[in-house]
Amino acid sequence: MNKIGETRLTPARFFGFWAILFTLVLALTSCSDDLDVQQSYPFTVEVMPYGDKIT
């Protein structure tokens, strides 16, 4: 008997196929081309006072 073209569908292959397919679909559709650039920040930048000469 020729078993070259014969493929057995085991539960591991079945769930492995669906896991790989789900991962590929999720990876290819989860990216967005929109950039989230924030222009206003919730803090202010202040300069600390310091002496003219530090010895």
C-alpha positions as CSV (number, residue, x, y, z in Angstrom):
1,M,0.0,0.0,0.0
2,N,1.2,3.5,-0.8
3,K,1.0,5.8,2.3
4,I,2.8,8.9,0.9
5,G,-0.4,11.0,0.3
6,E,-2.2,9.7,3.4
7,T,-2.6,12.2,6.3
8,R,-4.1,11.4,9.6
9,L,-6.1,14.0,11.4
10,T,-5.3,13.7,15.0
11,P,-6.6,16.0,17.7
12,A,-3.2,17.6,18.2
13,R,-3.0,18.4,14.5
14,F,-6.6,19.7,14.4
15,F,-6.1,22.0,17.4
16,G,-2.6,23.0,16.3
17,F,-4.0,24.0,12.9
18,W,-6.7,26.2,14.4
19,A,-4.3,27.7,17.0
20,I,-1.8,28.7,14.2
21,L,-4.6,30.1,12.1
22,F,-6.1,32.1,15.0
23,T,-2.6,33.5,15.8
24,L,-2.0,34.5,12.2
25,V,-5.3,36.3,11.9
26,L,-4.9,38.0,15.3
27,A,-1.3,39.1,14.4
28,L,-2.2,40.5,11.0
29,T,-5.4,42.4,12.1
30,S,-4.3,43.9,15.4
31,C,-2.0,46.5,13.9
32,S,-3.2,50.0,13.3
33,D,-1.7,52.7,11.1
34,D,-2.9,55.6,13.2
35,L,-0.3,57.3,15.4
36,D,-1.4,58.3,18.9
37,V,0.5,61.5,19.4
38,Q,-0.2,63.4,22.6
39,Q,0.2,67.2,22.5
40,S,-0.8,68.2,26.0
41,Y,1.0,66.7,29.0
42,P,-0.3,66.6,32.6
43,F,2.9,68.1,34.0
44,T,4.9,71.3,33.8
45,V,8.7,71.6,33.5
46,E,10.3,73.9,36.1
47,V,13.9,74.9,36.7
48,M,15.2,74.3,40.1
49,P,17.0,77.3,41.7
50,Y,20.8,76.9,42.1
51,G,23.6,79.0,43.4
52,D,25.9,80.9,41.0
53,K,29.0,79.2,42.3
54,I,29.2,75.8,43.8
55,T,32.3,75.2,46.0
